[in-house]
């Protein structure tokens, strides 16, 4: 880890953002809420995962 640098938020696209947020909340613990237009998981370590609705199909690289 580089001293003085930390990750605060990570955004994840999903067709069902609330469902994916609930899955990760059960898996990792923490609190879920709606922040702006995003379902959000706040972990016990302070990391926020933002789950955003996406209407496009996943294309493998």
CHARMM internal coordinates of N, CA and C (Angstrom, degrees):
IC EDIT
DIST 1 N 1 CA 1.4502
DIST 1 CA 1 C 1.5194
ANGL 1 N 1 CA 1 C 109.05
DIST 1 C 2 N 1.3051
ANGL 1 CA 1 C 2 N 115.91
DIHE 1 N 1 CA 1 C 2 N 140.27
DIST 2 N 2 CA 1.4534
ANGL 1 C 2 N 2 CA 121.79
DIHE 1 CA 1 C 2 N 2 CA 178.28
DIST 2 CA 2 C 1.5214
ANGL 2 N 2 CA 2 C 108.49
DIHE 1 C 2 N 2 CA 2 C -88.15
DIST 2 C 3 N 1.3204
ANGL 2 CA 2 C 3 N 115.77
DIHE 2 N 2 CA 2 C 3 N 126.04
DIST 3 N 3 CA 1.4577
ANGL 2 C 3 N 3 CA 121.03
DIHE 2 CA 2 C 3 N 3 CA -178.15
DIST 3 CA 3 C 1.5254
ANGL 3 N 3 CA 3 C 110.84
DIHE 2 C 3 N 3 CA 3 C -59.63
DIST 3 C 4 N 1.3341
ANGL 3 CA 3 C 4 N 116.40
DIHE 3 N 3 CA 3 C 4 N 130.77
DIST 4 N 4 CA 1.4531
ANGL 3 C 4 N 4 CA 121.73
DIHE 3 CA 3 C 4 N 4 CA 177.28
DIST 4 CA 4 C 1.5219
ANGL 4 N 4 CA 4 C 114.88
DIHE 3 C 4 N 4 CA 4 C 89.16
DIST 4 C 5 N 1.3423
ANGL 4 CA 4 C 5 N 117.92
DIHE 4 N 4 CA 4 C 5 N -4.85
DIST 5 N 5 CA 1.4636
ANGL 4 C 5 N 5 CA 120.83
DIHE 4 CA 4 C 5 N 5 CA 178.43
DIST 5 CA 5 C 1.5185
ANGL 5 N 5 CA 5 C 108.81
DIHE 4 C 5 N 5 CA 5 C -113.72
DIST 5 C 6 N 1.3244
ANGL 5 CA 5 C 6 N 116.55
DIHE 5 N 5 CA 5 C 6 N 132.50
DIST 6 N 6 CA 1.4648
ANGL 5 C 6 N 6 CA 120.14
DIHE 5 CA 5 C 6 N 6 CA 177.53
DIST 6 CA 6 C 1.5255
ANGL 6 N 6 CA 6 C 109.34
DIHE 5 C 6 N 6 CA 6 C -145.45
DIST 6 C 7 N 1.3287
ANGL 6 CA 6 C 7 N 114.92
DIHE 6 N 6 CA 6 C 7 N 156.89
DIST 7 N 7 CA 1.4600
ANGL 6 C 7 N 7 CA 121.07
DIHE 6 CA 6 C 7 N 7 CA 176.84
DIST 7 CA 7 C 1.5152
ANGL 7 N 7 CA 7 C 107.54
DIHE 6 C 7 N 7 CA 7 C -92.32
DIST 7 C 8 N 1.3203
ANGL 7 CA 7 C 8 N 116.87
DIHE 7 N 7 CA 7 C 8 N 132.32
DIST 8 N 8 CA 1.4572
ANGL 7 C 8 N 8 CA 120.99
DIHE 7 CA 7 C 8 N 8 CA 179.76
DIST 8 CA 8 C 1.5192
ANGL 8 N 8 CA 8 C 111.31
DIHE 7 C 8 N 8 CA 8 C -105.74
DIST 8 C 9 N 1.3341
ANGL 8 CA 8 C 9 N 117.47
DIHE 8 N 8 CA 8 C 9 N -49.45
DIST 9 N 9 CA 1.4612
ANGL 8 C 9 N 9 CA 121.52
DIHE 8 CA 8 C 9 N 9 CA -176.71
DIST 9 CA 9 C 1.5226
ANGL 9 N 9 CA 9 C 110.18
DIHE 8 C 9 N 9 CA 9 C -130.92
DIST 9 C 10 N 1.3242
ANGL 9 CA 9 C 10 N 115.65
DIHE 9 N 9 CA 9 C 10 N 144.91
DIST 10 N 10 CA 1.4574
ANGL 9 C 10 N 10 CA 122.38
DIHE 9 CA 9 C 10 N 10 CA 172.52
DIST 10 CA 10 C 1.5199
ANGL 10 N 10 CA 10 C 106.97
DIHE 9 C 10 N 10 CA 10 C -128.69
DIST 10 C 11 N 1.3335
ANGL 10 CA 10 C 11 N 117.66
DIHE 10 N 10 CA 10 C 11 N 130.29
DIST 11 N 11 CA 1.4640
ANGL 10 C 11 N 11 CA 122.25
DIHE 10 CA 10 C 11 N 11 CA 179.14
DIST 11 CA 11 C 1.5235
ANGL 11 N 11 CA 11 C 109.62
DIHE 10 C 11 N 11 CA 11 C -103.34
DIST 11 C 12 N 1.3369
ANGL 11 CA 11 C 12 N 115.69
DIHE 11 N 11 CA 11 C 12 N 134.58
DIST 12 N 12 CA 1.4566
ANGL 11 C 12 N 12 CA 122.39
DIHE 11 CA 11 C 12 N 12 CA -179.01
DIST 12 CA 12 C 1.5273
ANGL 12 N 12 CA 12 C 108.21
DIHE 11 C 12 N 12 CA 12 C -127.71
DIST 12 C 13 N 1.3423
ANGL 12 CA 12 C 13 N 116.80
DIHE 12 N 12 CA 12 C 13 N 126.74
DIST 13 N 13 CA 1.4648
ANGL 12 C 13 N 13 CA 121.61
DIHE 12 CA 12 C 13 N 13 CA 176.87
DIST 13 CA 13 C 1.5225
ANGL 13 N 13 CA 13 C 109.57
DIHE 12 C 13 N 13 CA 13 C -83.74
DIST 13 C 14 N 1.3310
ANGL 13 CA 13 C 14 N 116.27
DIHE 13 N 13 CA 13 C 14 N 144.38
DIST 14 N 14 CA 1.4623
ANGL 13 C 14 N 14 CA 121.16
DIHE 13 CA 13 C 14 N 14 CA -179.71
DIST 14 CA 14 C 1.5233
ANGL 14 N 14 CA 14 C 109.77
DIHE 13 C 14 N 14 CA 14 C -158.34
DIST 14 C 15 N 1.3347
ANGL 14 CA 14 C 15 N 115.94
DIHE 14 N 14 CA 14 C 15 N 150.50
DIST 15 N 15 CA 1.4742
ANGL 14 C 15 N 15 CA 119.24
DIHE 14 CA 14 C 15 N 15 CA 174.94
DIST 15 CA 15 C 1.5198
ANGL 15 N 15 CA 15 C 110.81
DIHE 14 C 15 N 15 CA 15 C -71.93
DIST 15 C 16 N 1.3394
ANGL 15 CA 15 C 16 N 117.54
DIHE 15 N 15 CA 15 C 16 N -28.27
DIST 16 N 16 CA 1.4696
ANGL 15 C 16 N 16 CA 122.29
DIHE 15 CA 15 C 16 N 16 CA 179.07
DIST 16 CA 16 C 1.5282
ANGL 16 N 16 CA 16 C 107.88
DIHE 15 C 16 N 16 CA 16 C -131.19
DIST 16 C 17 N 1.3225
ANGL 16 CA 16 C 17 N 115.57
DIHE 16 N 16 CA 16 C 17 N 83.08
DIST 17 N 17 CA 1.4584
ANGL 16 C 17 N 17 CA 121.96
DIHE 16 CA 16 C 17 N 17 CA -172.69
DIST 17 CA 17 C 1.5253
ANGL 17 N 17 CA 17 C 112.71
DIHE 16 C 17 N 17 CA 17 C -61.91
DIST 17 C 18 N 1.3198
ANGL 17 CA 17 C 18 N 117.80
DIHE 17 N 17 CA 17 C 18 N -41.88
DIST 18 N 18 CA 1.4658
ANGL 17 C 18 N 18 CA 120.66
DIHE 17 CA 17 C 18 N 18 CA -178.27
DIST 18 CA 18 C 1.5270
ANGL 18 N 18 CA 18 C 110.50
DIHE 17 C 18 N 18 CA 18 C -65.60
DIST 18 C 19 N 1.3128
ANGL 18 CA 18 C 19 N 116.81
DIHE 18 N 18 CA 18 C 19 N -42.48
DIST 19 N 19 CA 1.4740
ANGL 18 C 19 N 19 CA 120.52
DIHE 18 CA 18 C 19 N 19 CA 179.29
DIST 19 CA 19 C 1.5302
ANGL 19 N 19 CA 19 C 110.93
DIHE 18 C 19 N 19 CA 19 C -62.57
DIST 19 C 20 N 1.3366
ANGL 19 CA 19 C 20 N 117.15
DIHE 19 N 19 CA 19 C 20 N -44.61
DIST 20 N 20 CA 1.4569
ANGL 19 C 20 N 20 CA 120.45
DIHE 19 CA 19 C 20 N 20 CA 179.57
DIST 20 CA 20 C 1.5257
ANGL 20 N 20 CA 20 C 110.91
DIHE 19 C 20 N 20 CA 20 C -66.06
DIST 20 C 21 N 1.3191
ANGL 20 CA 20 C 21 N 117.37
DIHE 20 N 20 CA 20 C 21 N -39.47
DIST 21 N 21 CA 1.4635
ANGL 20 C 21 N 21 CA 121.61
DIHE 20 CA 20 C 21 N 21 CA 176.54
DIST 21 CA 21 C 1.5259
ANGL 21 N 21 CA 21 C 110.61
DIHE 20 C 21 N 21 CA 21 C -60.77
DIST 21 C 22 N 1.3291
ANGL 21 CA 21 C 22 N 116.49
DIHE 21 N 21 CA 21 C 22 N -44.96
DIST 22 N 22 CA 1.4703
ANGL 21 C 22 N 22 CA 120.00
DIHE 21 CA 21 C 22 N 22 CA 178.81
DIST 22 CA 22 C 1.5212
ANGL 22 N 22 CA 22 C 111.50
DIHE 21 C 22 N 22 CA 22 C -62.49
DIST 22 C 23 N 1.3408
ANGL 22 CA 22 C 23 N 117.61
DIHE 22 N 22 CA 22 C 23 N -38.89
DIST 23 N 23 CA 1.4612
ANGL 22 C 23 N 23 CA 121.69
DIHE 22 CA 22 C 23 N 23 CA 177.44
DIST 23 CA 23 C 1.5296
ANGL 23 N 23 CA 23 C 110.65
DIHE 22 C 23 N 23 CA 23 C -59.66
DIST 23 C 24 N 1.3346
ANGL 23 CA 23 C 24 N 116.55
DIHE 23 N 23 CA 23 C 24 N -50.46
DIST 24 N 24 CA 1.4625
ANGL 23 C 24 N 24 CA 119.80
DIHE 23 CA 23 C 24 N 24 CA -178.61
DIST 24 CA 24 C 1.5260
ANGL 24 N 24 CA 24 C 112.26
DIHE 23 C 24 N 24 CA 24 C -69.30
DIST 24 C 25 N 1.3189
ANGL 24 CA 24 C 25 N 118.11
DIHE 24 N 24 CA 24 C 25 N -29.96
DIST 25 N 25 CA 1.4595
ANGL 24 C 25 N 25 CA 120.65
DIHE 24 CA 24 C 25 N 25 CA 175.49
DIST 25 CA 25 C 1.5251
ANGL 25 N 25 CA 25 C 110.21
DIHE 24 C 25 N 25 CA 25 C -63.35
DIST 25 C 26 N 1.3311
ANGL 25 CA 25 C 26 N 116.62
DIHE 25 N 25 CA 25 C 26 N -43.50
DIST 26 N 26 CA 1.4711
ANGL 25 C 26 N 26 CA 119.96
DIHE 25 CA 25 C 26 N 26 CA 177.82
DIST 26 CA 26 C 1.5179
ANGL 26 N 26 CA 26 C 111.15
DIHE 25 C 26 N 26 CA 26 C -67.48
DIST 26 C 27 N 1.3275
ANGL 26 CA 26 C 27 N 117.05
DIHE 26 N 26 CA 26 C 27 N -37.19
DIST 27 N 27 CA 1.4612
ANGL 26 C 27 N 27 CA 121.73
DIHE 26 CA 26 C 27 N 27 CA -177.98
DIST 27 CA 27 C 1.5291
ANGL 27 N 27 CA 27 C 112.25
DIHE 26 C 27 N 27 CA 27 C -71.39
DIST 27 C 28 N 1.3387
ANGL 27 CA 27 C 28 N 116.81
DIHE 27 N 27 CA 27 C 28 N -45.22
DIST 28 N 28 CA 1.4616
ANGL 27 C 28 N 28 CA 121.55
DIHE 27 CA 27 C 28 N 28 CA -172.37
DIST 28 CA 28 C 1.5219
ANGL 28 N 28 CA 28 C 114.54
DIHE 27 C 28 N 28 CA 28 C -102.08
DIST 28 C 29 N 1.3339
ANGL 28 CA 28 C 29 N 117.07
DIHE 28 N 28 CA 28 C 29 N -16.23
DIST 29 N 29 CA 1.4570
ANGL 28 C 29 N 29 CA 119.78
DIHE 28 CA 28 C 29 N 29 CA -172.91
DIST 29 CA 29 C 1.5167
ANGL 29 N 29 CA 29 C 109.21
DIHE 28 C 29 N 29 CA 29 C 81.18
DIST 29 C 30 N 1.2961
ANGL 29 CA 29 C 30 N 116.52
DIHE 29 N 29 CA 29 C 30 N -178.89
DIST 30 N 30 CA 1.4614
ANGL 29 C 30 N 30 CA 120.87
DIHE 29 CA 29 C 30 N 30 CA -178.52
DIST 30 CA 30 C 1.5130
ANGL 30 N 30 CA 30 C 110.52
DIHE 29 C 30 N 30 CA 30 C 104.93
DIST 30 C 31 N 1.3191
ANGL 30 CA 30 C 31 N 115.87
DIHE 30 N 30 CA 30 C 31 N -167.13
DIST 31 N 31 CA 1.4649
ANGL 30 C 31 N 31 CA 122.30
DIHE 30 CA 30 C 31 N 31 CA -177.68
DIST 31 CA 31 C 1.5166
ANGL 31 N 31 CA 31 C 109.69
DIHE 30 C 31 N 31 CA 31 C -119.63
DIST 31 C 32 N 1.3301
ANGL 31 CA 31 C 32 N 116.25
DIHE 31 N 31 CA 31 C 32 N 139.70
DIST 32 N 32 CA 1.4590
ANGL 31 C 32 N 32 CA 119.72
DIHE 31 CA 31 C 32 N 32 CA 175.42
DIST 32 CA 32 C 1.5226
ANGL 32 N 32 CA 32 C 109.50
DIHE 31 C 32 N 32 CA 32 C -110.12
DIST 32 C 33 N 1.3242
ANGL 32 CA 32 C 33 N 115.41
DIHE 32 N 32 CA 32 C 33 N 148.78
DIST 33 N 33 CA 1.4584
ANGL 32 C 33 N 33 CA 121.71
DIHE 32 CA 32 C 33 N 33 CA 178.81
DIST 33 CA 33 C 1.5222
ANGL 33 N 33 CA 33 C 108.18
DIHE 32 C 33 N 33 CA 33 C -158.15
DIST 33 C 34 N 1.3152
ANGL 33 CA 33 C 34 N 116.93
DIHE 33 N 33 CA 33 C 34 N 177.44
DIST 34 N 34 CA 1.4633
ANGL 33 C 34 N 34 CA 122.01
DIHE 33 CA 33 C 34 N 34 CA 172.40
DIST 34 CA 34 C 1.5243
ANGL 34 N 34 CA 34 C 106.89
DIHE 33 C 34 N 34 CA 34 C -104.69
DIST 34 C 35 N 1.3308
ANGL 34 CA 34 C 35 N 116.33
DIHE 34 N 34 CA 34 C 35 N 122.65
DIST 35 N 35 CA 1.4602
ANGL 34 C 35 N 35 CA 121.71
DIHE 34 CA 34 C 35 N 35 CA -179.96
DIST 35 CA 35 C 1.5253
ANGL 35 N 35 CA 35 C 107.04
DIHE 34 C 35 N 35 CA 35 C -121.56
DIST 35 C 36 N 1.3094
ANGL 35 CA 35 C 36 N 116.87
DIHE 35 N 35 CA 35 C 36 N 112.93
DIST 36 N 36 CA 1.4643
ANGL 35 C 36 N 36 CA 119.52
DIHE 35 CA 35 C 36 N 36 CA -172.29
DIST 36 CA 36 C 1.5154
ANGL 36 N 36 CA 36 C 107.85
DIHE 35 C 36 N 36 CA 36 C 67.64
DIST 36 C 37 N 1.3072
ANGL 36 CA 36 C 37 N 117.28
DIHE 36 N 36 CA 36 C 37 N -124.02
DIST 37 N 37 CA 1.4644
ANGL 36 C 37 N 37 CA 122.09
DIHE 36 CA 36 C 37 N 37 CA 175.93
DIST 37 CA 37 C 1.5219
ANGL 37 N 37 CA 37 C 111.96
DIHE 36 C 37 N 37 CA 37 C -105.78
DIST 37 C 38 N 1.3282
ANGL 37 CA 37 C 38 N 117.82
DIHE 37 N 37 CA 37 C 38 N 14.25
DIST 38 N 38 CA 1.4631
ANGL 37 C 38 N 38 CA 121.45
DIHE 37 CA 37 C 38 N 38 CA -173.96
DIST 38 CA 38 C 1.5233
ANGL 38 N 38 CA 38 C 111.67
DIHE 37 C 38 N 38 CA 38 C -114.16
DIST 38 C 39 N 1.3309
ANGL 38 CA 38 C 39 N 115.23
DIHE 38 N 38 CA 38 C 39 N 136.50
DIST 39 N 39 CA 1.4586
ANGL 38 C 39 N 39 CA 119.33
DIHE 38 CA 38 C 39 N 39 CA 167.20
DIST 39 CA 39 C 1.5244
ANGL 39 N 39 CA 39 C 105.59
DIHE 38 C 39 N 39 CA 39 C -69.69
DIST 39 C 40 N 1.3123
ANGL 39 CA 39 C 40 N 117.66
DIHE 39 N 39 CA 39 C 40 N 133.58
DIST 40 N 40 CA 1.4634
ANGL 39 C 40 N 40 CA 121.36
DIHE 39 CA 39 C 40 N 40 CA -171.60
DIST 40 CA 40 C 1.5163
ANGL 40 N 40 CA 40 C 111.29
DIHE 39 C 40 N 40 CA 40 C -130.68
DIST 40 C 41 N 1.3221
ANGL 40 CA 40 C 41 N 115.44
DIHE 40 N 40 CA 40 C 41 N 136.80
DIST 41 N 41 CA 1.4624
ANGL 40 C 41 N 41 CA 122.44
DIHE 40 CA 40 C 41 N 41 CA 172.86
DIST 41 CA 41 C 1.5118
ANGL 41 N 41 CA 41 C 107.64
DIHE 40 C 41 N 41 CA 41 C -110.64
DIST 41 C 42 N 1.3140
ANGL 41 CA 41 C 42 N 116.87
DIHE 41 N 41 CA 41 C 42 N 124.72
DIST 42 N 42 CA 1.4668
ANGL 41 C 42 N 42 CA 122.28
DIHE 41 CA 41 C 42 N 42 CA 174.12
DIST 42 CA 42 C 1.5182
ANGL 42 N 42 CA 42 C 107.50
DIHE 41 C 42 N 42 CA 42 C -106.48
DIST 42 C 43 N 1.3303
ANGL 42 CA 42 C 43 N 116.28
DIHE 42 N 42 CA 42 C 43 N 113.26
DIST 43 N 43 CA 1.4594
ANGL 42 C 43 N 43 CA 120.29
DIHE 42 CA 42 C 43 N 43 CA -178.36
DIST 43 CA 43 C 1.5191
ANGL 43 N 43 CA 43 C 110.37
DIHE 42 C 43 N 43 CA 43 C -78.53
DIST 43 C 44 N 1.3205
ANGL 43 CA 43 C 44 N 115.16
DIHE 43 N 43 CA 43 C 44 N 167.51
DIST 44 N 44 CA 1.4670
ANGL 43 C 44 N 44 CA 120.90
DIHE 43 CA 43 C 44 N 44 CA -179.91
DIST 44 CA 44 C 1.5241
ANGL 44 N 44 CA 44 C 111.74
DIHE 43 C 44 N 44 CA 44 C -66.54
DIST 44 C 45 N 1.3417
ANGL 44 CA 44 C 45 N 117.07
DIHE 44 N 44 CA 44 C 45 N -20.56
DIST 45 N 45 CA 1.4627
ANGL 44 C 45 N 45 CA 121.06
DIHE 44 CA 44 C 45 N 45 CA 178.90
DIST 45 CA 45 C 1.5282
ANGL 45 N 45 CA 45 C 112.73
DIHE 44 C 45 N 45 CA 45 C -89.27
DIST 45 C 46 N 1.3549
ANGL 45 CA 45 C 46 N 116.93
DIHE 45 N 45 CA 45 C 46 N -1.08
DIST 46 N 46 CA 1.4535
ANGL 45 C 46 N 46 CA 120.62
DIHE 45 CA 45 C 46 N 46 CA 177.21
DIST 46 CA 46 C 1.5197
ANGL 46 N 46 CA 46 C 115.08
DIHE 45 C 46 N 46 CA 46 C 96.85
DIST 46 C 47 N 1.3270
ANGL 46 CA 46 C 47 N 118.09
DIHE 46 N 46 CA 46 C 47 N -2.39
DIST 47 N 47 CA 1.4572
ANGL 46 C 47 N 47 CA 121.32
DIHE 46 CA 46 C 47 N 47 CA 177.63
DIST 47 CA 47 C 1.5228
ANGL 47 N 47 CA 47 C 109.62
DIHE 46 C 47 N 47 CA 47 C -74.77
DIST 47 C 48 N 1.3187
ANGL 47 CA 47 C 48 N 117.26
DIHE 47 N 47 CA 47 C 48 N 137.84
DIST 48 N 48 CA 1.4627
ANGL 47 C 48 N 48 CA 121.62
DIHE 47 CA 47 C 48 N 48 CA 177.01
DIST 48 CA 48 C 1.5202
ANGL 48 N 48 CA 48 C 109.15
DIHE 47 C 48 N 48 CA 48 C -112.74
DIST 48 C 49 N 1.3280
ANGL 48 CA 48 C 49 N 116.08
DIHE 48 N 48 CA 48 C 49 N 124.76
DIST 49 N 49 CA 1.4562
ANGL 48 C 49 N 49 CA 122.40
DIHE 48 CA 48 C 49 N 49 CA 174.66
DIST 49 CA 49 C 1.5226
ANGL 49 N 49 CA 49 C 107.36
DIHE 48 C 49 N 49 CA 49 C -103.85
DIST 49 C 50 N 1.3251
ANGL 49 CA 49 C 50 N 116.94
DIHE 49 N 49 CA 49 C 50 N 119.91
DIST 50 N 50 CA 1.4589
ANGL 49 C 50 N 50 CA 122.67
DIHE 49 CA 49 C 50 N 50 CA -178.98
DIST 50 CA 50 C 1.5246
ANGL 50 N 50 CA 50 C 108.38
DIHE 49 C 50 N 50 CA 50 C -102.01
DIST 50 C 51 N 1.3212
ANGL 50 CA 50 C 51 N 116.82
DIHE 50 N 50 CA 50 C 51 N 122.93
DIST 51 N 51 CA 1.4576
ANGL 50 C 51 N 51 CA 122.18
DIHE 50 CA 50 C 51 N 51 CA -179.21
DIST 51 CA 51 C 1.5208
ANGL 51 N 51 CA 51 C 108.04
DIHE 50 C 51 N 51 CA 51 C -106.07
DIST 51 C 52 N 1.3456
ANGL 51 CA 51 C 52 N 116.05
DIHE 51 N 51 CA 51 C 52 N 114.98
DIST 52 N 52 CA 1.4576
ANGL 51 C 52 N 52 CA 121.74
DIHE 51 CA 51 C 52 N 52 CA -175.21
DIST 52 CA 52 C 1.5233
ANGL 52 N 52 CA 52 C 110.31
DIHE 51 C 52 N 52 CA 52 C -109.13
DIST 52 C 53 N 1.3356
ANGL 52 CA 52 C 53 N 116.12
DIHE 52 N 52 CA 52 C 53 N 139.31
DIST 53 N 53 CA 1.4622
ANGL 52 C 53 N 53 CA 121.28
DIHE 52 CA 52 C 53 N 53 CA 177.04
DIST 53 CA 53 C 1.5292
ANGL 53 N 53 CA 53 C 109.52
DIHE 52 C 53 N 53 CA 53 C -66.82
DIST 53 C 54 N 1.3269
ANGL 53 CA 53 C 54 N 116.19
DIHE 53 N 53 CA 53 C 54 N 135.31
DIST 54 N 54 CA 1.4584
ANGL 53 C 54 N 54 CA 122.00
DIHE 53 CA 53 C 54 N 54 CA 177.25
DIST 54 CA 54 C 1.5211
ANGL 54 N 54 CA 54 C 108.48
DIHE 53 C 54 N 54 CA 54 C -133.86
DIST 54 C 55 N 1.3156
ANGL 54 CA 54 C 55 N 116.77
DIHE 54 N 54 CA 54 C 55 N 138.08
DIST 55 N 55 CA 1.4561
ANGL 54 C 55 N 55 CA 119.85
DIHE 54 CA 54 C 55 N 55 CA -177.86
DIST 55 CA 55 C 1.5258
ANGL 55 N 55 CA 55 C 112.92
DIHE 54 C 55 N 55 CA 55 C -109.90
DIST 55 C 56 N 1.3201
ANGL 55 CA 55 C 56 N 117.30
DIHE 55 N 55 CA 55 C 56 N 19.12
DIST 56 N 56 CA 1.4560
ANGL 55 C 56 N 56 CA 120.19
DIHE 55 CA 55 C 56 N 56 CA 179.64
DIST 56 CA 56 C 1.5258
ANGL 56 N 56 CA 56 C 110.20
DIHE 55 C 56 N 56 CA 56 C -108.21
DIST 56 C 57 N 1.3210
ANGL 56 CA 56 C 57 N 115.67
DIHE 56 N 56 CA 56 C 57 N 155.45
DIST 57 N 57 CA 1.4581
ANGL 56 C 57 N 57 CA 121.77
DIHE 56 CA 56 C 57 N 57 CA 179.34
DIST 57 CA 57 C 1.5266
ANGL 57 N 57 CA 57 C 109.94
DIHE 56 C 57 N 57 CA 57 C -80.64
DIST 57 C 58 N 1.3212
ANGL 57 CA 57 C 58 N 115.83
DIHE 57 N 57 CA 57 C 58 N 142.99
DIST 58 N 58 CA 1.4582
ANGL 57 C 58 N 58 CA 121.08
DIHE 57 CA 57 C 58 N 58 CA 175.10
DIST 58 CA 58 C 1.5235
ANGL 58 N 58 CA 58 C 109.01
DIHE 57 C 58 N 58 CA 58 C -70.74
DIST 58 C 59 N 1.3182
ANGL 58 CA 58 C 59 N 116.92
DIHE 58 N 58 CA 58 C 59 N 133.03
DIST 59 N 59 CA 1.4593
ANGL 58 C 59 N 59 CA 122.40
DIHE 58 CA 58 C 59 N 59 CA 176.73
DIST 59 CA 59 C 1.5169
ANGL 59 N 59 CA 59 C 107.53
DIHE 58 C 59 N 59 CA 59 C -119.18
DIST 59 C 60 N 1.3358
ANGL 59 CA 59 C 60 N 116.29
DIHE 59 N 59 CA 59 C 60 N 120.99
DIST 60 N 60 CA 1.4622
ANGL 59 C 60 N 60 CA 120.11
DIHE 59 CA 59 C 60 N 60 CA 179.80
DIST 60 CA 60 C 1.5249
ANGL 60 N 60 CA 60 C 110.02
DIHE 59 C 60 N 60 CA 60 C -62.64
DIST 60 C 61 N 1.3383
ANGL 60 CA 60 C 61 N 116.81
DIHE 60 N 60 CA 60 C 61 N 142.55
DIST 61 N 61 CA 1.4715
ANGL 60 C 61 N 61 CA 119.90
DIHE 60 CA 60 C 61 N 61 CA 178.70
DIST 61 CA 61 C 1.5158
ANGL 61 N 61 CA 61 C 111.77
DIHE 60 C 61 N 61 CA 61 C -68.88
END
COOR INIT
IC SEED 1 N 1 CA 1 C
IC BUILD
